């Protein structure tokens, strides 16, 4: 199961809310159930994957959710690659929308 854990200095205010209240979030585990969901679960302060807080994203919406999360990163990339933007059209509907918006900017 893939996980992402952030360094100690980043953990200070990271938290999650589960059935047992608020917990310290030291990272996140990503579980893919083929054809159904991508599940996100927090890694607690003991280094265990918490089963008290689970977020399930239907597979067909994962790209849209990731696109929203990565909007700032995508904006930076698109700004720096403005002359290459027409070549990116058709790769992904969310990316197409962002590229279209960026191409209309002066």
Beta strands, then each sheet from edge to edge (+ up, - down):
strand 1: 2-5
strand 2: 15-18
strand 3: 21-24
strand 4: 27-33
strand 5: 37-43
strand 6: 49-58
sheet 1: 1+ 4- 5+ 6-
sheet 2: 2+ 3-
end
